[in-house]
Amino acid sequence: MKSIILLIVALVVLTACGKVVEVAQTCESLGGTWIEAAQECEDISQEDCETLGGNFNECASPCRNDPNAGACIMQCVLVCEMA
Protein backbone atom coordinates (compact mmCIF):
# COMPACT_ATOMS: atom_id res chain seq x y z
CA MET A 1 0.00 0.00 0.00
CA LYS A 2 2.80 2.43 0.89
CA SER A 3 4.45 1.74 -2.48
CA ILE A 4 1.23 2.55 -4.32
CA ILE A 5 0.78 5.81 -2.42
CA LEU A 6 4.44 6.70 -3.02
CA LEU A 7 4.08 6.00 -6.74
CA ILE A 8 0.97 8.18 -6.97
CA VAL A 9 2.66 11.01 -5.08
CA ALA A 10 5.81 10.68 -7.22
CA LEU A 11 3.74 10.90 -10.41
CA VAL A 12 2.02 14.03 -9.14
CA VAL A 13 5.30 15.79 -8.38
CA LEU A 14 6.96 15.13 -11.74
CA THR A 15 6.63 17.38 -14.78
CA ALA A 16 6.48 16.15 -18.36
CA CYS A 17 10.25 16.62 -18.50
CA GLY A 18 10.69 14.28 -15.56
CA LYS A 19 11.98 16.95 -13.16
CA VAL A 20 10.86 17.08 -9.57
CA VAL A 21 8.46 19.98 -9.04
CA GLU A 22 7.60 19.69 -5.36
CA VAL A 23 9.53 17.07 -3.45
CA ALA A 24 9.17 18.84 -0.10
CA GLN A 25 5.61 17.59 0.35
CA THR A 26 6.57 14.09 -0.73
CA CYS A 27 9.54 14.08 1.64
CA GLU A 28 7.38 15.15 4.55
CA SER A 29 4.59 12.73 3.64
CA LEU A 30 7.17 9.95 3.95
CA GLY A 31 8.13 11.15 7.44
CA GLY A 32 11.27 12.96 6.32
CA THR A 33 12.54 16.48 6.88
CA TRP A 34 12.97 18.65 3.78
CA ILE A 35 16.06 20.91 3.67
CA GLU A 36 15.25 23.47 0.96
CA ALA A 37 18.69 25.12 0.77
CA ALA A 38 20.40 21.78 0.14
CA GLN A 39 17.58 20.19 -1.90
CA GLU A 40 17.64 17.09 0.26
CA CYS A 41 15.36 15.01 2.43
CA GLU A 42 16.58 13.59 5.73
CA ASP A 43 15.37 10.35 7.30
CA ILE A 44 13.62 8.53 4.49
CA SER A 45 14.49 5.02 3.37
CA GLN A 46 16.80 4.15 0.51
CA GLU A 47 13.89 2.58 -1.34
CA ASP A 48 11.78 5.75 -1.06
CA CYS A 49 14.74 7.91 -2.09
CA GLU A 50 15.48 5.83 -5.17
CA THR A 51 11.80 5.81 -6.13
CA LEU A 52 11.90 9.61 -6.07
CA GLY A 53 15.03 9.60 -8.24
CA GLY A 54 17.36 10.87 -5.53
CA ASN A 55 20.83 9.76 -4.48
CA PHE A 56 20.79 7.99 -1.13
CA ASN A 57 23.56 8.72 1.37
CA GLU A 58 23.34 6.42 4.38
CA CYS A 59 26.01 8.24 6.36
CA ALA A 60 25.90 11.98 5.75
CA SER A 61 27.39 14.33 8.29
CA PRO A 62 24.88 16.14 10.52
CA CYS A 63 26.99 19.29 9.95
CA ARG A 64 27.19 18.98 6.15
CA ASN A 65 25.08 22.10 5.54
CA ASP A 66 26.76 24.31 8.14
CA PRO A 67 30.01 25.75 6.79
CA ASN A 68 30.62 27.48 10.14
CA ALA A 69 30.39 24.35 12.27
CA GLY A 70 33.38 24.31 14.57
CA ALA A 71 32.87 20.78 15.78
CA CYS A 72 30.50 18.06 14.72
CA ILE A 73 29.32 14.85 16.32
CA MET A 74 30.33 11.60 14.65
CA GLN A 75 26.87 10.39 13.75
CA CYS A 76 25.37 9.31 10.44
CA VAL A 77 22.27 10.96 9.01
CA LEU A 78 20.17 9.29 6.27
CA VAL A 79 19.90 11.77 3.40
CA CYS A 80 18.22 11.66 0.00
CA GLU A 81 20.04 14.17 -2.21
CA MET A 82 17.79 15.58 -4.91
CA ALA A 83 20.15 18.15 -6.45
C-alpha positions in Angstrom: 0.0 0.0 0.0 2.8 2.4 0.9 4.4 1.7 -2.5 1.2 2.5 -4.3 0.8 5.8 -2.4 4.4 6.7 -3.0 4.1 6.0 -6.7 1.0 8.2 -7.0 2.7 11.0 -5.1 5.8 10.7 -7.2 3.7 10.9 -10.4 2.0 14.0 -9.1 5.3 15.8 -8.4 7.0 15.1 -11.7 6.6 17.4 -14.8 6.5 16.2 -18.4 10.3 16.6 -18.5 10.7 14.3 -15.6 12.0 17.0 -13.2 10.9 17.1 -9.6 8.5 20.0 -9.0 7.6 19.7 -5.4 9.5 17.1 -3.5 9.2 18.8 -0.1 5.6 17.6 0.3 6.6 14.1 -0.7 9.5 14.1 1.6 7.4 15.2 4.6 4.6 12.7 3.6 7.2 10.0 4.0 8.1 11.2 7.4 11.3 13.0 6.3 12.5 16.5 6.9 13.0 18.6 3.8 16.1 20.9 3.7 15.3 23.5 1.0 18.7 25.1 0.8 20.4 21.8 0.1 17.6 20.2 -1.9 17.6 17.1 0.3 15.4 15.0 2.4 16.6 13.6 5.7 15.4 10.4 7.3 13.6 8.5 4.5 14.5 5.0 3.4 16.8 4.2 0.5 13.9 2.6 -1.3 11.8 5.8 -1.1 14.7 7.9 -2.1 15.5 5.8 -5.2 11.8 5.8 -6.1 11.9 9.6 -6.1 15.0 9.6 -8.2 17.4 10.9 -5.5 20.8 9.8 -4.5 20.8 8.0 -1.1 23.6 8.7 1.4 23.3 6.4 4.4 26.0 8.2 6.4 25.9 12.0 5.7 27.4 14.3 8.3 24.9 16.1 10.5 27.0 19.3 10.0 27.2 19.0 6.1 25.1 22.1 5.5 26.8 24.3 8.1 30.0 25.7 6.8 30.6 27.5 10.1 30.4 24.3 12.3 33.4 24.3 14.6 32.9 20.8 15.8 30.5 18.1 14.7 29.3 14.9 16.3 30.3 11.6 14.6 26.9 10.4 13.7 25.4 9.3 10.4 22.3 11.0 9.0 20.2 9.3 6.3 19.9 11.8 3.4 18.2 11.7 0.0 20.0 14.2 -2.2 17.8 15.6 -4.9 20.1 18.2 -6.4 
